[in-house]
Amino acid sequence: MITTNNFHISRHSPLEEYTRLLNSKEEARTELLKYAADIKMQNVGKKVYFRGLIEYSNRCKKDCYYCGVRASNPGPHRYQMEDSEVLEAAKFALDNHFGSLVIQSGERNDKPFIQKIENLLTKIKDLSDGKLGITLSCGEQTRETYNRWKEAGAHRYLLRIESSSEKLYSKLHPNDTLHSFHQRLEALHTLKDTGYQVGTGVMIGLPFQTTEDLANDLVFFQDLDVDMVGMGPYIEHKDTPLYEFKNSLLPLQNRFDLSLNMVALLRILMPKINIAATTAMQAIDAQGREKALMVGANIIMPNLTPVKYREDYLLYEDKPCIDEEAAECQNCLEARIHMAGGEIGYNEWGDSLHFTYRNKMH
């Protein structure tokens, strides 16, 4: 149970309490954010861990209604990075003392793709002599594939649910077996069974979404007992079906404020997990990522993708840093972290303390 002058909260608090706190404004909000900052310092400290982001491929078989690289969008030029480019990015991460990489791609599960990821994992492990930690974010796969990738060197996996409400999920995706809510859930459980540190996340400020939906997302994270969360404001993309609802959306600033409240409340509820300061926060507020770091986030992802591919990996509009080379991105983020009062955990994997503690208990 966590108590301050204005609120007390635990995982057993009623949903109305989560909802009330997410809607906090002015003094109540200041207190919420300050309390979250204190909880962060007590549990994960001021260290922020780099995850060098490699946007490996925008080829995707899914057709999610919110995503700029959805299969039926003819806009982006479809690409897959060369092995040499991936290894160059990995070498940059190693030489610049990043502890970890994230390899992210559109969702595919064809045999050549699965084999390619496995080969890259092996090569990165060899190149770095096992020093680089690796997170994958490559969508729903079979247990066998998750096992193969884990044996090849991945140990964390991010699979965002986007909304834990089945009803809302169904409005964000086509109604077919390729976009099944239950399949998504099953994949998350399989990842846990396989021994990964498991991350998920949601979009905040979606069309049709209520604050109660977000409160339920917080319950979902706790029930699933996740190790890491990446979440941020929904930002519309003009080449997607959801764009037609743009006039019904919360103003961008409100989406940002709500996202910050979500990060703060999640840090209070799950004090030892890893929480990412997502790029979407900075798309709305120039200091968005610093603000997220100050109230709970402890992971930041400098983009190592070659600049020539960045325009084609626009999941949403106004994505920042698409023209920055890796070194510029790193320098910018280092400055942002120091401005937010943090220090960078160089050469450290920065594994989720939540994961470590849970495994000790078993």
N, C-alpha and C positions, 0 to 999 in steps of 0.2 A: 504493500500500500504506500502510495506517495502522497504527501500532504503539503500544501502551502496555505497561505492565508485565504486564498480565494477558491482553491479546489483541492479535492483529493481524488486520486484515480488509481485504479489497478486494472488488470486484465478482466476482472469480474465486474467492473463498473457497468452500469446500464448504457445502452447505446446512446440514450439521450444525452448522457454526460459527455461522451466523445463528440457528439454532434454539437453540443453547446460550446465545447472548447475549440472545435474547428471553426466555429463562427465567431470566435473571440475578436473583439476590436478594442482599440485604444488601450486603456490601463490594463484590462484583463489580458489582452494579447501581449503587451509588454512583459507582464509577469510570466505568461506561458513560455515566451521565447527565452527569457532570462533563466527560468527554471530548467528548461531543456539544455541550455548552455552549461549550467552547473552539473547536470546529470552526465552530459558528455564528458566534461573534464574529469569527473570522479571515476568514470568507467573506461573510456578509451583514450583520455588525455588529449593533448593538443596535436598529436601526430596525424598527418594527412598522408595517405599512401597514393602514389602514382600507379595508374594502370594505363600503359601505353595502348591506345586504341588503333586497331587495324581493321578498317572497313573492307573486308576481304572481297566481297562480291555483292552486287545488287540484284543478282538473278534470284527470283523468288517464284515459287509455284502458288503462293497464297494471294488472296485478293481482298485483304482487309480494307474496310471502307475509309479508314483514316490515314492510310499510309501512302506516301509519295512514290514508293517503289513497288506498289502492288502490281501483280502480274499483268493486269489488263491496261495499265497506264503506258501509252506509247511514248511518253515524254523522255524518260531517261535513256541514255545510251547504256546498254547492258554490258557489264564488264566483270572480269574475274582477274585479280592481281596475279602477276607472274610469281612463281616461287622465289625468284631472285629478289623481287621487290619486298616480299614478305620478310625474307631473311635479312634484307638490308634494314628494314624497320626494326626487326628484333635486335640487330647489332647496334642500332642507334640507342635503343632502350638500354641495352647492356652497358654500352660505353658511357651513357649518361646516368648510370646508377639507378635506373628505374627498377623496382623490385619485380614488376609483373607486366604482363600483356593481356589485352582482351582481343580475341579474334571474333569479329561479328560479321554476320552475313544474312542475306535473305534466306528464307526457309526452303531447303531442298533435302531430299533423302535418296537421291539416285546413287548408284554404286561408285561412279567416278568421283563424285563430290565427297562421299564418305572416306574413300581411300585417300583423296587429296588432303583432306584435313588431318587424317592420321599420319601421312607422310610429313606434313609440315610440322606437326607436333614433335615428331621424332627428330627432325632436323633442328628445330629451335632448341630442344633439350641438348642436342649434341653441341650446337653452336655456343650455347651459354654454359656448358658443363653443368647443366641442371640448376643454374642460378636463377633463371627467370621463372617465376610462377606464371601459370597460364589459365585464364578464364575463357571459356567458350560461350558464345551466344549465337547458336546456329539452329534454333528452333526445335520442334518435336522430332524425336528420333526413336528408334527401337532400343530396348534394353541392351541388345547385343552391340549396337553402335555406341551407346554411352559407355559401355564397358571397354570397347576397343579404344575409344578416344582417351579414356581414363588411363588405361595401360600405356598408351603412347605418351602421356605426360600432362594432360589437362587435370586440374583438381577442383576447379570451381566452374559453375555453370549458371548462366543467367537466362531465365525463361520468363518473360513478363506475361502476366495474366491479363493486363490492361484494365480489366474490371472483374472483381470476384462475384458480381451479380450476373447470374445466368441470363436473366431477362435483358440487362443492358448489353452483355456480351453478344447476345443474338442480334442486337440492333447495330453492332459495330462490324459484323462479319456476315458473309453469305450463309444461307441456311443449307449447308451440305456437310458431308462427312469430313471434308478437308478442313473445315473450320469448326470443329466440335469442341464445345466448352468442356465436356467430360474427358475428351482425349487430352486436352491441355492440362487438366487437373491430374490425370493419370500420369502424364509425362513428368510433372513435378514430383509426384510420389516415387516414380521409378528412379529419378535422379537422386532422391534422398536414399533410396534403397541401395543404389550403386555406390554410395559413399562420397559423392560430391559435396562440397559446400554449395548450398543451393540459394540462388537469388531469384527474386521476382520483382514485380512492380506494377504500377497503375498510372494511367493518365488522369490528370486533375482538371476539371472544368469541361468535360465532354458534353456534347449535346445529350439531353435526356437524363443526365446524371444529377443525383441529389446529394446533399451533404450526408444524408443517412447512408447512401451507397458508399461514400468514402469512409464513414465510421465503420461500416461492415468490412471494408477492405482492411482496416487496421485489425479487426478481429481475425480476419482470414490470415494475415501475416503471422499472428500469434498462434492460431490453431495449427497452421502448417509448420510452425516453429522454424521459420526461414533464418538463414545466416546472413543474408545481405539483401538490400532493397535499392532499386533504382527507380525513382518516380519523379515526375515533373509535370508542369502545366501542359495541357493539350493545346497545340498550336495548329491551326487548320492549314491545309494545303489545297490550292485551288483545283488541282487535277484529281480530286477524290470525291466520292459520293457524299461524304459528310459535309462538304463545303456549302451545300445548299442550306444548311442550318446555321450558317455563320451569324445571321442576325439575331438568333435566339441565345447566343452564347454570353457568358459572363464577360465583362470587359477584361482585357489582358491583365491589367493591374490586379483585379480581383482574383484572377486565376493564379497569379504569382503569389499573392498574399495567402491564399488558401493552400498553395503548395508548400509555402514556408511553414504554415501551421501544421500541415501533415508531417513534414520532416521533424518538427519539434515534438509533436505528440508521439510519433513513433519512437523517437530517441528515449522519451520518458518511459514508454511501455516496454521497449526492448533495448535496454541500456547497453548491451554488449555486441549488438550486430554491427555490420558495416553498412553505412548509408552513403550513397553517391550524391555528390553535388552535380546535378545533370546539366548538360549544355543548354537544354530548353529553358532553364531558369535564367541563363544569361541572355537568351534570345529576347526576353521581355525587359529585364532590368540589367543595366551595364555591370552592376555589382552583384548580380543574382547568385553566382556561385559562391562568392565570399559570404554573402548573407546566409546561404544554406550551410556553409562550413561553420559559421558562428553559432548556429542554433542546433547543430546535431550531425551534419554530414562529416565524414572522415575519409572519403575516397574521391579522387578527381582523375579525369581521364584525358590526358593530353593526346591530341589526334596525331598519329604517325602515318596516316594514309597519305600516299603521294597526292599532291595538290591536284594533279590532272584528273583524278577520279572523284574529287569531293563534290563537284556540282551534280554528279549522278547518284549521290547517296543522300539526297535531301528527303528525309522521311517527313519533314514539315518545312514550312517556309521561314525565311529570315534566320536560318541556322547560322550562328556566328562562327568565325574562324575558318571559313572554307577556303580562304586564300593564303593562310599562314603555313609556312613550312614548319616541319616538326620542331626545329630549334627555336623558332620564334614563338611557337605555341608553348613550348616548355618554359621559356623565359617569362612569358606573360603569366603563366599559371603559378610559377614560383613566386612572382611578385604578388599575385593575388592571395596566395596562401599566407605569405608573411604579413600582408595588410590585414588579413582576418585573424592575426594573432596565432597562427599555426606554425608548425615546423614539419618539414618533409621527411618521411621515413625512407631515406635512400637505402638501396640495396636490401630492402626488406619486402617479403611477400605481403605482409600486412594481412594475414589471415584473420578471419572473423573470430573474435574472442568467444562469441556465443557458441560457435562450432567447437572450439577447443574445449570449453568448459563442459559442453554437453557430452563430448566423447570421453572426458575424464570421468564423468558421473556413471557412464555405462561400464 
